[in-house]
Amino acid sequence: MQEADIQGLFFDGQTSTKHQAALFYRDDGQVGITASDRSPVPVESLRISSRIGNTPRYIEFPDGSQFETTDNDAVDRLCQRLGYRDRQGFIHALESNKRYVFATLLIVIAAVWGFVQYGVPAMSREIALLMPDTVSETMGEGVLDFLDEQFMEPSALSEPRQAELRALFNRFADQVDDGMPLRVEFRDGGPMAANAFALPDGTIVFTDQLIELASDDREIASVMLHEIGHVYYRHSLRSAIQQFSLAMLVMLVTGDVSASSSVITALPVVLVQSGYSRNMEWEADGFALHYMQQLDIPPEYFARMMEKLEARYSDVYADCVDGNNQVVECMDRAVASLEQNRGGDIVESYLSTHPLSRERIERFRQFP
Amino acid sequence: MNNTVAVAQDRILPFEFRGKAREYFSIWIVNIALTIVTLGVYSAWAKVRTNQYFYGNTFLDDASFRYLASPVQILKGRIIAFVLFLAYYFSGLISTTASVITLAVLMLLFPALLVMSMAFKLRNSAWKNVRFDFNKDFKKAYLLFTLPALLVGGYVAVTFLMLPTSGQPMTEAEAQQLQNIPMAVFFIPLLFPILFPLFEYLVVRFLVSQSRYGDGVFDFHAGAGGFYSMYMLAGLVFAVVGIIYGLVVGGLSAGLIAMLGEESAAGFLGMLISLLMMLPLYLWIFAYINTKKTNLIYSNIRIDGHELGSELKVMEMFKLYVTNTLGILLSLGLLMPWAKVRTARYRASRTRLTAMDDMNDYVNAQRQRQSAFGEEMGEMFDMDLGF
């Protein structure tokens, strides 16, 4: 008893000659090619390729010959009828059911979101703490030399003033029990302007311009604590690990590392990374707040410093300093005018590495 | 009308891609989900399934292409490559020397990896139940890379090891040392753009001429000239369009700043807009090089007198890239399968084979199992040469 034929192409396995052919199968499990002198073979000796969308199916005979057909449904019927088990059949079942596909989509979105939101930060925190401090030290190696060569000049602050600030810093450094050796450096920032930053090896750099902005040493102290926070939480190392995890995630999802996708993936990666560094600023703020309260420094000083750093870029400040007025006076005027002009922050908040300054300032102002 | 009588039985066989975006979306999303659930292990199966989908939907003379690699083999290659990649990435954090050594070892292995990767890819591809093949000529591969490696390596060695490294004034000994370097060394970087098209041509010729279909040998019959004119034209267009673009974008952002005032937010917006406006230029150059190179390579491949041909249009490819990029960005990546399918469809529609006969007589060569290590290594370090 012969079943209906499946139309397709037959290749004998020796040459590339194409034969229009039909495949037949019988209920006793024998499968063969119609109108050929080959005798039918039992279905167990065949290798039938899994179904992938509507791509052709390949039925391989033991002698290396092969039957190729686009009639997927007919091949499915054959498999069912003759009891041929497709080991990857369940994947096609997943792919061809709209409800399953939708569920998978939700799972993927949830997994990617969860990984980006919680997985990467948590993982990088754990790994960064496990890494020996030599890793951080090597990372910081040469960074200061590079910055000195490219951007910064030796500090113009007087020796006694530097010693004073260093003493202040060391008081905090001793307070924080940390494996990393903390040290402070002063530089003329040049194009880096009023700035303070922590290098991975525990070196914290203050620019003269930032020191000049402060009208009280407690303002400088608050920034010192913030930067020590970055070192304490190993933020440099964590950034490196986060960057690596994101690259891995992109590779996993896109399945390739080719140039065309890199343009497309670069933007979301940058956005996610700036989100991470905002969180790290927030964490360093928390560290500073904690120690300021412990050391009886009113949190207000950090808020004031933040306002000044923000006001430094305003027109009011620039115009005022042009007229050769006192820096401190101009700063007061600029900070005051900040309150009225808050509109511009909206665009910046999305892309800046620091959280919206006002949010950070208000966090410190909540404490007396 | 029928003037083919005079010519031998020349048949123009078009390539055809029959995949559907919606269908591939399901395969893609299930692949990602299973990869995530299995913590990456399934990625090898996902790769095979994806390749099987794209090969299987590509038809020539009514017969499809088939991808035959085993996922387990790919998984093994992937694990080794991943471990090495991790070592490379983190050795950079621990010590500079370690990462330099890792990099040097990788560079030494590069020609071998390239050959292994090609062999794996081709030996696992088939059409009409006959496999492709790649002749693993490691010696030739290493010879090919020797001169560029010497040039680049020599230059790096001279600049980093012999020149005084610090910004301090040179000591007498250092000045003496500097004088001993032949001046010619400093002109080596100028050689790179001059030699690169030639080098790329030689690599492509090597890769093509080692390829086989059954017992049919591939042959590349273009000269290096095509590679030179391609890069020169691209460079020229980039310069001209870049200048015009720069003027327009510069004027626009200056106008914007004048209009909104020099506040940081407005300045930032202007910068963002000009960056976004540069994107089409970048995509255009990408499309231009990609199109011309594909046409150049595929139109000059001959298999026993059967000619491959590719006639991609720069404008069409550019439109494809722009709409793909926009679609993927706006859909947060979900239109990636759509982009991939329509690109494959366009490329296939512009590729053809001019066959002298029925191409019936290709004989299957002896099969050997290939390690997937080379290919996975290449993918990890992004070494794909776009062939």
Chai-1 contact restraints between the chains, C-beta under 6 A:
chainA,res_idxA,chainB,res_idxB,connection_type,confidence,min_distance_angstrom,max_distance_angstrom,comment,restraint_id
A,L9,B,A63,contact,1.0,0.0,6.0,A-B,restraint_1
A,F11,B,K128,contact,1.0,0.0,6.0,A-B,restraint_2
A,F11,B,N129,contact,1.0,0.0,6.0,A-B,restraint_3
A,G13,B,N129,contact,1.0,0.0,6.0,A-B,restraint_4
A,T15,B,D361,contact,1.0,0.0,6.0,A-B,restraint_5
A,T15,B,V363,contact,1.0,0.0,6.0,A-B,restraint_6
A,S16,B,K128,contact,1.0,0.0,6.0,A-B,restraint_7
A,S16,B,V130,contact,1.0,0.0,6.0,A-B,restraint_8
A,S16,B,N360,contact,1.0,0.0,6.0,A-B,restraint_9
A,S16,B,Y362,contact,1.0,0.0,6.0,A-B,restraint_10
A,T17,B,N360,contact,1.0,0.0,6.0,A-B,restraint_11
A,K18,B,K128,contact,1.0,0.0,6.0,A-B,restraint_12
A,I52,B,Q52,contact,1.0,0.0,6.0,A-B,restraint_13
A,I52,B,Y53,contact,1.0,0.0,6.0,A-B,restraint_14
A,G53,B,E23,contact,1.0,0.0,6.0,A-B,restraint_15
A,G53,B,Y53,contact,1.0,0.0,6.0,A-B,restraint_16
A,T55,B,Y53,contact,1.0,0.0,6.0,A-B,restraint_17
A,T55,B,G56,contact,1.0,0.0,6.0,A-B,restraint_18
A,T55,B,N57,contact,1.0,0.0,6.0,A-B,restraint_19
A,P56,B,G56,contact,1.0,0.0,6.0,A-B,restraint_20
A,P56,B,S64,contact,1.0,0.0,6.0,A-B,restraint_21
A,Q66,B,N129,contact,1.0,0.0,6.0,A-B,restraint_22
A,L94,B,V30,contact,1.0,0.0,6.0,A-B,restraint_23
A,E95,B,S26,contact,1.0,0.0,6.0,A-B,restraint_24
A,E95,B,I27,contact,1.0,0.0,6.0,A-B,restraint_25
A,E95,B,V30,contact,1.0,0.0,6.0,A-B,restraint_26
A,V101,B,S26,contact,1.0,0.0,6.0,A-B,restraint_27
A,T104,B,I29,contact,1.0,0.0,6.0,A-B,restraint_28
A,T104,B,V30,contact,1.0,0.0,6.0,A-B,restraint_29
A,T104,B,A33,contact,1.0,0.0,6.0,A-B,restraint_30
A,L105,B,I29,contact,1.0,0.0,6.0,A-B,restraint_31
A,I107,B,A33,contact,1.0,0.0,6.0,A-B,restraint_32
A,V108,B,I32,contact,1.0,0.0,6.0,A-B,restraint_33
A,V108,B,A33,contact,1.0,0.0,6.0,A-B,restraint_34
A,A111,B,I36,contact,1.0,0.0,6.0,A-B,restraint_35
A,V135,B,L93,contact,1.0,0.0,6.0,A-B,restraint_36
A,V135,B,I94,contact,1.0,0.0,6.0,A-B,restraint_37
A,T138,B,I94,contact,1.0,0.0,6.0,A-B,restraint_38
A,T138,B,S95,contact,1.0,0.0,6.0,A-B,restraint_39
A,M139,B,L93,contact,1.0,0.0,6.0,A-B,restraint_40
A,E149,B,G167,contact,1.0,0.0,6.0,A-B,restraint_41
A,L252,B,T35,contact,1.0,0.0,6.0,A-B,restraint_42
A,V253,B,I32,contact,1.0,0.0,6.0,A-B,restraint_43
A,V257,B,D382,contact,1.0,0.0,6.0,A-B,restraint_44
A,I264,B,T325,contact,1.0,0.0,6.0,A-B,restraint_45
A,I264,B,I328,contact,1.0,0.0,6.0,A-B,restraint_46
A,Y313,B,S264,contact,1.0,0.0,6.0,A-B,restraint_47
A,G344,B,E263,contact,1.0,0.0,6.0,A-B,restraint_48
A,G344,B,A265,contact,1.0,0.0,6.0,A-B,restraint_49
A,V347,B,A265,contact,1.0,0.0,6.0,A-B,restraint_50
A,E348,B,A265,contact,1.0,0.0,6.0,A-B,restraint_51
